[in-house]
Amino acid sequence: MSNYKPKEFAEMIGASVKILQRWGRENIKIKGRERKKLRKSYKTEIFPTPEQKQIIHRTIGVCRFIYNFYLAYNKERYEKEERFVSGYDFSKWLNQEYLPQNPEFSWMKEVSSKSVKQSIMNADKAFKNFFQHKTGFPNWKKKSNSDVKMYFVKNGTKQIISCERHRIKIPTLDWVKLKEKGYIRTNPETHIIKSGTVSMKAGRYYISVLVEEPKTEKPILNDFGIGIDLGIKDFAICSHEKSYKNINKTARIRKLEKV
């Protein structure tokens, strides 16, 4: 086997030296032909306990407040003819300046920080769509009618969001029962839950997860056709001289029909 320098090997596989170094730190093996993966979303209803419902309500309420706070903050800066603040800079200002100076808002830290940050980035995306003339000015999130969700994500390569046939382990909520048993794939080696959201509608709770799973290979079709003739004596006769019997003429079926 030839010994390549990092730069030569990186050019050969179409990657940078930094990416190779990151692969080395994360112990990622490079294979000649790895099975392609895709990301698929699954959504189903869940049955949280009363304590878990309180956490969901509190998290969604804080995320809705933060979303509206970010809109109001940038709207005020616009009226003062000041520069727009991105979601990243707002999150840094919120945690490093605003909350330490305003301890009465410390309840914002009582919920998942991932959900709060995702709410800020959702508002940031709404502003960017507005600036690009794709949508109108972002709407305020109301308690009675809003699509704010509780967000959770897989942290790091070693963490696993566990999921069994009838339940899923959500960060900050622990195990929650699923309505549709076996709907979400549960193999941690082939099906990895990357992120998810918990939403609420009409008093019912739903979970939506993004799963990375192997891409199913399409079947290789033959380059020839086949003819099928449906008959009375035989159910079907194919062009390659194979026939299938008509089960409706068997003694067992006739006996069942009489019953």
Residue pairs with C-beta under 8 A, 6 or more apart in sequence:
4 12
6 17
6 20
6 21
7 17
9 20
10 16
10 17
10 19
10 20
13 30
23 30
26 157
35 214
35 215
36 214
36 215
37 212
37 213
37 214
37 215
38 212
38 213
38 214
38 215
39 194
39 210
39 211
39 212
39 213
40 210
40 211
40 213
41 208
41 209
41 210
41 211
42 183
42 184
42 185
42 208
42 209
42 211
43 206
43 207
43 208
43 209
44 178
44 179
44 180
44 183
44 184
44 206
44 207
45 178
45 179
45 180
45 204
45 205
45 206
45 207
46 168
46 176
46 177
46 178
46 179
46 198
46 205
46 206
46 207
47 176
47 177
47 178
47 179
47 205
48 56
48 173
48 176
48 177
48 205
52 173
52 174
52 176
53 205
55 111
55 172
55 173
56 150
56 173
56 198
56 200
56 205
57 200
58 110
58 111
59 111
59 112
59 115
59 150
59 172
60 148
60 149
60 150
60 200
61 143
62 107
62 108
62 110
62 111
62 115
62 116
63 111
63 115
63 116
63 118
63 119
63 148
63 149
63 150
63 151
64 119
64 141
64 143
64 146
64 148
65 108
66 94
66 108
66 116
66 119
66 120
67 119
67 120
67 122
67 123
67 141
67 148
68 140
68 141
70 87
70 90
70 120
70 123
70 124
71 123
71 138
71 140
73 85
73 90
74 84
74 85
74 90
74 127
77 83
77 84
77 85
78 84
84 127
85 93
86 124
87 120
87 121
87 123
87 124
87 125
88 124
90 120
90 124
91 117
91 120
94 108
94 120
98 105
99 105
99 106
99 108
99 109
108 116
111 172
112 150
112 151
112 152
112 171
112 172
114 151
114 152
114 153
114 171
115 150
115 151
115 152
118 151
118 153
119 148
119 151
123 138
126 135
126 138
127 138
129 135
130 136
130 137
130 138
141 147
141 148
147 199
149 197
149 198
149 199
150 197
150 198
150 199
151 195
151 196
151 197
152 161
152 170
152 171
152 172
152 195
152 196
152 197
152 198
153 194
153 195
153 196
154 160
154 161
154 192
154 193
154 194
154 195
160 188
160 192
160 193
161 168
161 169
161 170
161 171
161 193
161 196
161 209
162 168
162 169
162 188
163 169
163 184
163 185
163 186
163 193
163 209
164 186
165 181
165 182
165 186
166 177
166 178
166 181
166 182
167 175
167 176
167 177
167 178
168 175
168 176
168 178
168 184
168 193
168 207
168 209
169 175
169 176
170 176
170 196
170 198
170 207
173 198
176 207
178 184
178 207
184 193
184 209
184 211
185 191
185 211
185 213
190 213
190 214
191 211
191 212
191 213
192 211
192 212
192 213
193 209
193 210
193 211
194 210
194 211
194 212
195 209
195 210
196 207
196 208
196 209
196 210
197 207
197 208
198 205
198 206
198 207
199 205
199 206
199 207
199 208
200 206
226 238
226 239
226 240
227 238
227 239
228 236
228 237
228 238
228 239
229 236
229 237
229 238
230 236
231 237
231 246
232 246
233 246
233 249
234 243
234 244
234 245
234 246
235 244
235 245
235 246
235 247
236 243
236 244
237 243
237 244
238 244
247 253
